Amino acid sequence: MTRMSITNTPKTATLDDAATIGHTLARAFGDDPMMCWFFPDEGAREAALERYFTTLFARQYGLHAVCERTVSAAAFWVPPEAQAKAVPDAETIRELQNILGDRAPVFGAAVEAAAGHTPQEPHWYLALIGADPAAQGQGHGAALLRSGLAKADAAGLPAYLESSKPDNLPFYEHFGFRVRGEVRLPGGGPLLWGMWREPATV
């Protein structure tokens, strides 16, 4: 029997990948507590998430961040020199508000609350990482995480991420992240864990 080839080698994502990345991340975040809170309608959630992540990539991170993908996963990293630019402009905010509908104020409050806990030290920020559940256990997320951390380590800088899914914390801890703080998102939102990783030393 021929063994199935697993393509989990990271490669740079381009704007041409926007639809594919949007679909992948929509599947990856379908059960994420924060995304379920932003998009409570289970029947419409995947389509809304696909629009949401496609917009974030095409209009924001794909232009100003280090974005990589495999065939079944994607990750958006923001190095310190890009953090001022990797902020949504007014048109992007309007598009996101349109996607979120009446949940837009909840989203805005959550973003503001999380921003208040962002570390001030220079760091690489893992804005998003997700793998299609159909590819779970095939190393796609791990490959993307290693790739981004190697860049942060090469720069001698720590890395930071936020997660609202407690099941993911051990995965990040395996790669050297430690919980730095917790914030309960306003309006009855989920708990968000901020995780920090010091650069690896050779």
N, C-alpha and C positions, 0 to 999 in steps of 0.2 A: 504494500500500500504506500502511495506517495504521501509524504508528510506535508501538511499545509504550511506554507511560508507565512511567518508573522513579520509584518513590516512595522516595526516600532522604532525605527531610527529617526530622530528628530531632524526636521528640515525647516528652513525659514518659510514662514507663511507670507503669502502675498495677498494683495487686495482681491485677486482673482479667486482666492480660496474662501471669500467671505461667506457664501451660502453654505458651503460644506462645513465650515467651522461653526456657523450658527446652528446648523442641524446637530452636529456632534455635541456641542455644549448644551443645547436644549435637552438632549437625552441624558447627558451627564448630570444635569442639575434638576431633573424632574422630581426628585424626592428631597432636595436640599431644603432645610427648614426656612432659610431666609427667602429663597425663591418661591416656596409654597406660600409664604406670608405675603410677598409682593403680588403673587398671582394665585389667589385662593380658588378660582374656578378650575377644578381639576380637568374638566372636559376641554377647556380652551387653553390650558397651561402650556402644552408643548408648542403650539403654534405661536403663542405670545412670546415664549422664551426664545424661539427661533428668531423672531423679529428683533427682540431685545439684544441678543448676543451678536447677531449680524450687524446691527446698528453700532454697537459698542466697538466691534472690530473695524468695520469699514470707515467709521467717522472719527474714531479716537485712537484706540490702541494700535491698529494697523498702520497708522501714520506716525506715531510718536514713541512706540514701545518696541521691545524685542519680542517678537511673536514667532513661536515655533509650533509645528504640528507633526503628528504622525498620521497614519490613515484613520485612526480612531480616537485621537485626543488632540488637545490644543492647550497652550499655555501662553499667557501674556505677562511679561516681566517689564518693569519700569526701573531703569537705572536712575541714580540720583540726578544726573544732569538733564534727564528728560521729564522729571516729575512736574515741573511747572507747565510744560507743554501738554502732558498727557491728562489734561483736564477737559471735560466736554465743553464745547463752545455753545453759544445760545441756541443755535439751530439744532445741535445734537440734543440738548436738553429738551427742546420742544418736541422732537421726535420721540424721545424716551417717555415724556409725559403723555404723548398721544397713545403709545403702546400700553402704558400703565393705567390709563384712564383714571378712574376715581381712586386708585391706589397711589397716584403720583405724590400726594402730600406725605403718605407713609414712607415712600421711597426717599423723598427729600430729607425727612427727619432722620432716617436711618443713616444716610450718607453723611449728614452733619454730625451725628453722634459718633460714628466710626472715625471720622476725620479728627475729632477732638482727642482721640487716643493714638493717633499715628505718631510713631517715634520721630523725634526731631533730628537724630543723628543721621548722617548720610548712610543710605542702605539701598539694596536692590529690593523692590517691592513686587511680590508675586500677586498680581491683581486677580488673575484667574487661572485655574488649571482644572481640566476635567476630561474624563474618558468616557466613551460610549459604554454603558453597562454590558452590552453584548461582547465587548472585548476585555471585560474584567479579568484580571489575573494574567494578562499577556504582557505586562510590563510597559505599557504605553505611558501611563502617568509617571512611573518611576524614571523612564528614559528622559522625559521632558524635565522632570524635576532635577535630575542629575546635570542635564545640559545647562540649565539656568544657574544652578549653584556653582558649577565650574566657572562660569563667567564672573559671578560675584566673588568667588575665591581668588580668581586671577586678578581682580581689582583690589583684593584685600579688604572687601567690604562685607558687612553682615547682610542678612536677608530677613524680610518680614512678610508675613501673610496674615489673613484673617479667615477664620472658618466658623460656620454656624452648625456644622455637622460633627457631633462628638465622635462618631465612628471613625472620622478621618484623622483625629488627633494622633493616635498611635502611628499611623503611616508617616505623618510629618515628623514625629519624634524619632522615628527610625533614621531619618536623614539629618538629625541634629537640631531640629527645632525644639524650643521649649516654650510653654505657655508663659507669656509675659503679663497678660492682663485679661480681664473679662469685662464686657459691657453688655448690659441688657438694653436692647434696642427699644426706643420709646414707643408708646402706644400699644403695649402688650406684645411686642415683637420677641423674637428668639434671642437666646444668648449668643454673643459673638466672642470667640476666643482670638486674641492677638498672639501670634507666635513669632519668636525671634531666634535667629541662628547666627552665631558668631562665625566669621570666616574660618575655614579649615587652614591649618598651618602645615606646611610641607616639612 
